């Protein structure tokens, strides 16, 4: 037989390789990217990635240094082993950078302990790890490693990825960040039907602008001819005509290679015959060994193969040597692998049913005798027993795997394993004692795991399956009813109040200690549906039951429900602080402490205690980071801290937290992050940047508003703020006036409609300030009535004072009355104040009233103070209005300011941009230096030229040099 064919170089794929190399370059330069490489089996995805890594390593001396980690997914059946490819990536990273560097990159001891569940060498693993915390630990690790290294992660064969890995990949699609990071993942497109679990993950990845899909297409006839020429070598090999090869192979490189390696002019009749051609030329012992190996998967350790093969040591060695020489197998590490997955699949299909049962039983017995301690072994054991048709043994192994998944961090795996046990339940004797729980209990466990993953529809289905199994245990039935209520509400927006009522009736009749805690949790759910006395009764009972049970987590939830009731239903935000102040002292998990802490900090902000909110919030955020929860809980704190710092007049700190919130926000939260920036840029007189930001985020904003119409009110308030003017002299026929009328009507509907008190008051304040430009007696009357009904605590009295003063402006009250009303609006108690933009705007309105009253001296002093303070506080728009009013009133000269004064009037970001302009940088270069888009840089430059009165960039540079 002629020497086996083997192409020493990759044919074609120039464009695909160029695309991937561009992504490698972007990752190296600090723009993290992800590539999804797809193509059918045998198309050359692995070869393409191998060529990519070779090219990347050829520049390994570049800065930053290259680190490569590869995590192949292994076909271990429909369940697999949790985080299998991630374990292999971590091991590669440890080999590349060392364990000490890996621990340092984890960022905290808690994160390192989480990662030790996947890589024990990192230290003692946590006994209980939440899936979100593990995903976050991996994100932090990759981000920190990529700070001074170019980290390239390869995940191969996603079609075989386990549920836990797919869940992690879906999270990474929207939250993974890094400085110098490139991720390449491959999958077989012909394996992905509409029911495949990878399909929704791919949809999520497609939405990310950082993800590029690379389609590996079949070779053209010309490229097939080129491959044949490379394979034929000196031309003495007899090969079929290249046009026939191209037609029969479909341009699949693996099939071309197999066809070229055949002797004789005849081509196999079927694809199966072609793939099996090398196998059929082997001796009978080698064929038997290959069939045994095919039952074990794509790769197999030598000791395992020796343990399950019927051949003796010499016979096995001879069979292996023959298979490797024929290029059916390749040596790989301590074992062997099929040269291509297509061969393994075709050979496995050749195994007779009776032989398949025997072989899988030998595998299962071997794994069982070995102790099956490794995660891959546990999953494989269950699959082998199932294939061996030993359902009781498969059931037992699956129960062991479920226990491991519960201990280990893998709710997706736990849910899938629990569901498999429910499928096998009726086919196994004594299933309950074997599993250690009931069938409804398994369904409940699956529902809880899907709930932890945010998979509401699957959790709902599991809860309904559990109820259909007619649970005899009252507590299980009550828990399933509560779960069905929660998931129906989350998945369908459906209020199944009857489920909560039925659960409470069951729990009230139970004497079990566990019933007390579950009843407390259920009453906390019920309180969110109630109003008035019923809600107060439910939260009071939930608190009492949690205290009786001595269960701090249930007590924390009940106290938070009570705080929401007081704040949102009754507007008693100051009183709502008390239950939260108690809740934050309880002995609960870091995740629960963050949940309660976020509610507490946000409430401090809502009552105007901005400095305290910032101080407490920074402490809670630091606790979340130390606990390894920076991405999820830390991001939630970043949102509220950004709002608090902006409101307190600390724009630099507000922007820092806003950037952090946007960086780690999931897709559903990105519009909220965009609104943070939009509001800041508006008040800071950077309308061009605001408009560009909203244009970039328009699609995600529209999508979230379609799904969550209740969020529309916040955007109406933001739009209303942008329509406010300094003087109230909006041209009645202008587009702005028409938009102001429309927006005023929307604000009125929000201020007087069925919305939480804080939303009503925000809309009312903006509307009262807008009515001077867009007068409406109807709106004014409605606002006056609404303000009179607001609580007498928190910020409500200050907001009411602003509304009344704003109405006085709109209705043309006397100057003396307006002065008195605006003075009242600005009177605050220590530690509490209006948000800084409302305070400076109220001061501007007071200065206007003072001018009308003839008190020019106090007005001039007040306007000068606004001019001096507002820009520093991030409210440059009101500072500009104050300067313009001073000039209009003849209180100040409209002189051309000195060069130094001009530069000083720029925002900190504008001064950064001007400095780079003076260095001669272009807009794209400025964008790269400041990590902003070239378009944003252009907007900054245009604004700077206008503010400093420069005609062009050269003149701006000269002004900067003069000022410096």
Secondary structure, 3 states (H helix, E strand, C coil): CCCCCCCCCCCCCHHHHHHHHHHHHHHHHCCCEEEEEEECCCCCHHHHHHHHHHHHHCCCCCCCEEEEEEEECCCCCCCCCCCHHHHHHHHHHHHHHCHHHHHHHHCCHHHHHHHCCCCHHHCCCCCCCCHHHHHHHHHHHHHHHCCCEEEEEEEECHHHCCHHHHHHHHHHHHHCCCCCEEEEEEEEHHHCCCCCCHHHHHHHHHCCCCEEEEECCCCCHHHHHHHHHHHHCCCCCCCCCHHHHHHHHCCCHHHHHHHHCCCCCCCCCCHHHHHCHHHHCCCHHHHHHHHHHHHHCCEEEHHHHHHHCCCCHHHHHHHHHHHHHCCCEEEECCEEEECCHHHHHHHHHHCCHHHHHHHHHHHHHHHHHHCCCCHHHHHHHHHHHHHCCCHHHHHHHHHHHHHHHHHHCCHHHHHHHHHHHHHHHHHCCCHHHHHCCCHHHHHHHHHHHHHHCCCHHHHHHHHHHHHHCCCCCHHHHHHHHHHHHHHHHHHHCCCCHHHHHHHHHHHHCCCCHHHHHHHHHHHHHHHCCCCHHHHHHHHHHHHHHHHHHCCHHHHHHHHHHHHHHHHHHCCCHHHHHHHHHHHCCCCCCHHHHHHHHHHHHHHHHHCCCHHHHHHHHHHHHHHHHHCCCCCCHHHHHHHHHHHHHHHHCCHHHHHHHHHHHHHHCCHHHHHHHHHHHHHHHHHCCCHHHHHHHHHHCHHHHHHHHHHCHHHHHHHHHHHHHHCCCCCCCCCCCCHHHHHHHHHHHHHHHHHHCCCCHHHHHHHHHHHHHHCCCCCCHHHHHHHHHHHHCCCCCCCHHHHHHHHHHHHHHHCCCCHHHHHHHHHHHCCCCCCCCCCHHHHHHHHHHHHHHHHHHCCHHHHHHHHHHHHHHHCCCCCHHHHHHHHHHHHHCCCCCCCCCCHHHHHHCCCHHHHHHHHHHHCCCCHHHHHHHHCCCHHHHHHHHHHHHHHHCCCCHHHHHHHHHHHC
